[in-house]
Every structure is written in C-alpha cells, then in structure tokens.
Amino acid sequence: MRSLLTGALCAAALSSPVIPSPALAHAVLERGEASPNQSYRAVLQIGHGCQGQPTTRVTVTVPEGVIAAKPMPKPGWTLSTVKGPYARAYPHYHGEVSEGVKEISWSGGSLPDDQFDEFVFQARITDAFAPGQTVYFPVRQDCTAGSHAWSEIPAAGQSARSLKSPAPGVRIAAAAKAAPAASAAPAAAVKAGDLSIVQPWMRATPGGAKVAGGYLRITNGGSAPDRLVGAAIPLAGRAEVHEMSNTGGVMRMAPLESGLTIKPGETVELKPGGYHLMFLDLKGPVKAGETIEGTLTFERAGTVPVRFPVAPIGAAAPGGAPAAAADEHHHH
C-alpha cells in the first residue's frame, strides 16, 4: 500500500504544472553586479516564450543614469534603437554627454519556447546610483501570439522574488578605494628654455576608452614665440593638440594642425572645455591616482619630459571636482 501511495504521489507531482523558479522563468541579466562609473556589458537572457509561443522581438528600456548604451548586432535579428535627451548631462570620457540611446530592440527573429538565447549591449552606469542600489532595465518580450512585459520594480524593502514580472536588475557594487593621494600629487613646474610648464594632469578613463584628455599651463618668459606641436605617453598610440569652439550653442572640437602658439609674455592654459591635449588609440585605461610619464614637443624648446598625475573621471581640475560646464565633445 505504501508503495502504491508513493507511486500515486509521484505521478500526481509529474502531471501537475511545474512552477519555474524566477531565475529560469524571467528575463534576467547574466551579470548581477556592476561597478559605478565603469563600462557594463549586459547579457540579457530570455528563457522562454509567451504561453508556448516563439519570441520574435525583445525590447530593453535603458534607465536614466545609464549612458552611452551600444547594442550588439544579432544574426537573424534586426537591430533598432530610440535616442533621446538625458535628464541632465553626465561626465563621459573626456567631456559630457546629454543624450543617447534610451531603448534597444531586436526583432524579426524567432526564438522557440523550448530554447533560450542572449541579447547583448554595453553601457556605462553613472554615479547617479549609490553603491548598494539596484538598476532596473525593463524588458518587453513580444511573441508570435501575445507579449509579456518584465517591468515590475520592487518598492523599498520589497523583494523582487515576490513580483510576477520583475524587471531585470543589476546591483551597484561599492566603488573601488582611491589610490593614496600622495601618488597623484601635482607635479612641480618644468622649465624648458624660456617656457615654464605648470601642473600637467590627465583625467582617468572608463574601461574600454580609446582617448584621454591632458591639461597644463604654459608661460613663455622669452622674447620669441614658441609652439606646442605634439605630446606623447606610453599608453597612447598618438596625440594631438585640440581646440574647442562654440558654434550656435554646440560645442565642437578640432585638432590644431599647426600646433598651439605661445606668444612672448603670454600664459596659455590647456583645460577642459578649451585647448587640450588628446591622447588617442589608448592601449589600456588611465587610472585615477596614477602618475603617467610623458613628453611635450615644442617647435623651439624641443622635447620636454613631464609627469601627468591622473584625476578621477570627469574631473574639471587636478583636485578632482566633476566638470559642471561644457567640455570636450564626447564622440571620441
């Protein structure tokens, strides 16, 4: 009798609907944690269709505070994005960004209900989110018949597991500890003939960045003009001297092909939003707290060794305060 009862219970269990766990049933992000002010590679996993129907479209909403979103094309699917303004400007690379991708869609494919697949994009999660917070990316899943919105966001103190259709989320990890201040101390003034080079510095870059900005102040104490024509650091493949301009309210940036002239008795400052050095084709990240060895090349004074202490991402000055005004164009 006990054997018969056990068999009956097992048969009943097998024939009853199985309630999938949240991890298997929902649209989820493979990496559940991200660092602030760093590039985040989001891998969205879709584990089932809509009531057994194949998935034909996946749409992700990029929340405020997440910038520079770039989707990865997916073979067999058509990729589209919707762009729009951010609620405010955010520091990004060597300038600020005030608009970007707000929605990403992959459509036209067919993902059967009994299979799963991944949809990938990258973005930068800004310091709009404090460590310990969770950033939610609402997802809409359209199928050959029906659709489902994974868009519920838990209230304060509520567990996402209690929601029927939770939005995928990523938790913000604690920021990495800053390097000792002494390692980023301002470099002493450098003399090169009639030139005095004061306080060279750079901004840290997010992971994956290919450009970095460099800044300094140059005073010409002689009777003849000199010209800054180049610069170099080991991390960069090349460098250019750039100039910012404001045309119709739009900040534009262009290289100074003939260099930057420093007239006799003149002090020229290279700073965010103005003249600046642009280090291109970076081989790795420029990290806050470091000091990077480099050189400046002048038409008369020649090649001059300098040291660039590195301030945090988005800093407006060597002290590290975030930039609040216009800055270098963000398309680099």
C-alpha positions in Angstrom: 0.0 0.0 0.0 2.8 2.4 0.9 4.4 1.7 -2.5 1.2 2.3 -4.3 0.7 5.6 -2.4 4.2 6.7 -3.1 3.8 5.9 -6.8 0.5 7.8 -6.9 2.0 10.9 -5.3 5.0 10.9 -7.7 2.6 10.5 -10.7 0.5 13.4 -9.4 3.6 15.6 -9.0 4.8 14.8 -12.5 1.4 15.5 -14.0 0.9 18.8 -12.1 2.1 22.1 -13.7 5.6 22.9 -12.7 6.1 26.5 -11.4 9.5 27.6 -12.8 11.9 29.4 -10.5 12.4 33.2 -11.1 15.9 32.6 -12.4 14.7 30.3 -15.1 11.3 31.9 -15.9 12.2 35.6 -16.2 14.2 37.8 -18.4 17.5 38.1 -16.5 20.9 39.8 -16.7 23.8 37.3 -16.6 25.9 39.7 -14.6 24.0 40.8 -11.5 26.6 43.3 -10.3 28.3 46.4 -11.8 30.8 49.0 -10.7 30.0 52.7 -10.7 31.4 54.8 -13.5 32.6 51.8 -15.4 31.5 50.1 -18.6 29.0 47.3 -18.1 28.5 44.5 -20.6 24.8 43.5 -20.2 23.9 40.0 -21.3 20.1 39.7 -21.3 18.9 36.1 -21.2 15.4 35.1 -22.4 14.5 31.7 -21.1 11.0 31.0 -22.6 8.3 32.3 -24.9 4.8 33.7 -24.3 2.5 30.8 -23.3 4.5 28.5 -25.5 4.8 30.9 -28.5 8.2 31.8 -30.0 9.7 35.1 -29.1 10.0 37.5 -32.1 11.0 40.8 -30.5 12.9 41.8 -27.4 13.0 45.5 -26.3 15.1 46.9 -23.4 14.5 50.3 -21.8 17.7 52.0 -20.7 17.0 53.8 -17.4 18.1 57.4 -16.6 21.6 57.4 -15.2 22.8 54.7 -17.6 24.6 56.3 -20.6 26.3 55.6 -23.8 24.4 52.3 -24.5 25.5 50.4 -27.5 23.8 47.2 -28.6 25.5 44.2 -30.2 24.0 43.1 -33.6 22.5 39.6 -33.5 22.5 37.4 -36.7 19.0 36.8 -37.9 17.5 39.7 -35.9 17.0 43.4 -36.9 18.5 45.9 -34.5 17.0 49.3 -33.8 17.4 52.0 -31.2 15.5 55.0 -29.9 17.6 58.0 -28.8 16.6 60.9 -26.6 17.9 63.5 -24.1 19.0 62.6 -20.6 17.5 64.4 -17.6 20.9 66.0 -17.1 24.4 66.0 -18.6 26.8 63.3 -17.4 30.6 63.2 -17.4 31.8 60.7 -20.1 35.3 60.0 -21.3 36.9 63.5 -21.7 33.7 65.5 -21.8 30.0 65.4 -21.1 27.1 63.7 -22.8 23.5 64.9 -22.6 21.6 62.4 -24.9 21.9 58.8 -26.0 20.2 55.5 -26.6 17.0 55.1 -24.4 15.6 51.9 -25.9 17.1 48.9 -27.8 15.1 46.4 -29.8 16.0 43.2 -31.6 13.2 42.0 -33.9 12.4 39.7 -36.8 14.0 36.6 -35.4 12.3 33.5 -33.9 13.3 32.0 -30.5 11.3 28.8 -29.8 9.7 28.5 -26.4 11.9 25.5 -25.5 15.1 27.3 -26.2 16.9 30.3 -24.6 19.1 33.0 -26.1 21.1 36.1 -25.2 20.8 39.7 -26.3 23.9 41.9 -25.6 24.6 45.6 -25.1 27.1 47.7 -23.3 26.6 50.9 -21.3 28.1 53.0 -18.6 26.3 53.2 -15.2 27.0 56.6 -13.8 27.3 57.8 -10.2 23.6 58.6 -10.3 23.3 55.3 -8.4 24.8 54.8 -5.0 26.6 51.5 -4.0 24.0 49.0 -2.9 21.3 50.3 -5.2 19.9 48.2 -8.0 19.5 49.5 -11.5 16.5 48.0 -13.4 16.2 47.5 -17.1 12.5 46.9 -18.1 12.1 44.4 -20.9 9.2 43.8 -23.3 9.0 40.4 -24.9 6.8 40.0 -28.0 5.9 36.7 -29.4 4.0 35.3 -32.5 0.9 35.5 -30.3 0.9 37.6 -27.2 3.6 39.5 -25.3 5.0 39.9 -21.8 6.4 43.0 -20.0 9.2 42.2 -17.5 8.8 45.7 -16.0 7.9 45.5 -12.3 10.3 47.3 -9.9 10.1 46.4 -6.2 9.1 49.0 -3.7 11.5 49.9 -0.9 12.0 46.9 1.3 10.2 44.5 -1.1 11.9 41.5 -2.7 11.9 41.2 -6.4 11.1 37.5 -5.9 7.6 38.5 -4.8 6.9 40.1 -8.1 5.2 38.2 -11.0 7.0 40.1 -13.8 10.2 41.7 -12.3 12.4 43.8 -14.4 16.0 42.6 -14.8 18.3 44.3 -12.4 22.0 44.9 -11.6 23.3 45.8 -8.2 25.9 48.6 -7.9 29.0 47.4 -6.1 31.0 49.7 -3.7 33.4 52.0 -5.5 37.0 50.9 -5.5 39.2 52.6 -3.0 41.1 55.5 -4.3 44.9 55.3 -4.6 46.9 57.1 -1.9 46.7 60.9 -2.5 50.5 61.2 -2.5 50.7 59.2 -5.7 48.6 61.8 -7.5 50.4 64.9 -6.1 50.7 67.8 -8.6 54.0 67.7 -10.5 56.4 70.6 -10.0 56.8 73.2 -12.7 59.1 72.3 -15.5 61.5 74.7 -17.2 62.3 74.3 -20.9 64.3 77.2 -22.3 62.0 80.3 -22.0 59.0 78.2 -21.2 57.6 77.3 -17.8 55.2 74.3 -17.8 52.9 74.2 -14.8 50.7 71.4 -13.4 50.3 68.9 -16.2 47.4 66.5 -15.4 45.0 64.0 -17.0 41.6 62.5 -16.5 41.0 58.9 -15.7 39.2 56.9 -18.4 36.3 54.4 -18.2 37.1 50.8 -19.2 37.4 50.4 -22.9 38.0 54.1 -23.6 40.4 54.8 -26.6 41.0 58.5 -25.8 42.1 60.6 -22.8 42.4 64.3 -22.2 45.6 66.1 -21.0 45.9 69.6 -19.5 48.5 72.0 -18.3 49.6 75.7 -18.2 52.4 77.1 -20.3 54.1 80.5 -19.8 56.5 82.0 -22.3 59.1 84.2 -20.5 61.2 84.9 -23.6 61.2 87.4 -26.4 60.2 84.9 -29.2 57.1 82.8 -29.7 57.1 79.1 -29.4 54.7 76.5 -30.5 53.4 73.3 -28.8 53.2 70.8 -31.7 52.9 67.4 -30.0 52.8 65.2 -26.9 53.2 61.5 -26.0 52.6 59.0 -23.3 53.4 55.2 -23.4 49.7 54.3 -23.2 48.7 56.2 -26.4 49.4 55.5 -30.0 49.4 59.2 -30.8 48.5 62.6 -29.5 47.0 65.8 -30.9 46.6 69.4 -29.7 42.9 70.2 -29.8 40.7 73.4 -29.7 37.1 73.7 -28.5 34.7 76.2 -30.2 31.0 77.1 -29.6 29.0 77.3 -32.8 25.3 78.0 -32.4 25.4 76.7 -28.9 27.0 73.4 -30.0 30.5 72.6 -28.7 32.8 71.4 -31.4 36.4 70.1 -31.2 39.1 70.1 -33.9 42.8 69.4 -33.9 45.2 72.3 -34.3 47.1 71.1 -37.4 50.0 73.6 -36.9 50.1 73.4 -33.1 49.4 75.9 -30.4 51.4 79.2 -30.3 52.6 80.7 -27.0 53.5 84.3 -27.6 56.2 86.1 -25.6 55.0 87.1 -22.1 51.8 85.0 -22.6 50.4 82.2 -20.4 48.2 79.7 -22.2 46.1 77.2 -20.3 45.0 73.8 -21.6 41.9 72.9 -19.7 38.6 71.0 -20.0 36.3 73.0 -22.4 39.2 74.8 -24.1 42.6 74.0 -25.6 43.7 70.5 -24.5 45.8 67.5 -25.4 44.0 64.5 -26.9 45.8 61.1 -26.4 44.4 58.6 -28.9 44.5 54.9 -29.5 44.9 54.0 -25.9 46.3 50.6 -25.1 44.8 50.4 -21.7 42.9 52.5 -19.1 44.2 55.7 -17.5 43.6 55.2 -13.7 42.9 57.8 -11.1 45.7 58.2 -8.6 48.4 57.2 -11.1 51.1 59.5 -12.4 52.0 58.9 -16.1 55.3 59.8 -17.6 55.1 61.7 -20.9 56.7 64.3 -23.1 55.7 67.6 -24.8 57.2 68.7 -28.1 57.8 72.4 -28.9 59.0 74.0 -32.0 61.8 75.9 -30.3 62.2 74.2 -26.8 62.2 70.7 -28.3 61.0 67.6 -26.5 60.3 68.1 -22.7 59.7 65.3 -20.2 56.7 65.9 -18.0 54.6 63.9 -15.5 50.8 63.7 -15.7 49.0 63.0 -12.3 45.6 61.4 -13.0 42.4 62.9 -11.6 39.1 61.0 -11.5 36.8 60.6 -14.5 35.0 63.8 -15.3 37.2 66.0 -13.1 37.3 69.7 -14.0 40.6 70.3 -12.3 43.6 68.4 -10.8 41.8 68.3 -7.5 39.1 66.0 -8.9 35.9 68.0 -8.8 33.4 66.9 -11.6 33.0 69.1 -14.6 29.8 71.2 -14.5 30.1 73.2 -17.6 30.7 72.5 -21.3 33.5 70.1 -22.1 35.2 68.3 -24.9 32.9 66.6 -27.4 32.1 63.1 -26.4 32.2 61.4 -29.7 35.8 60.3 -29.3 
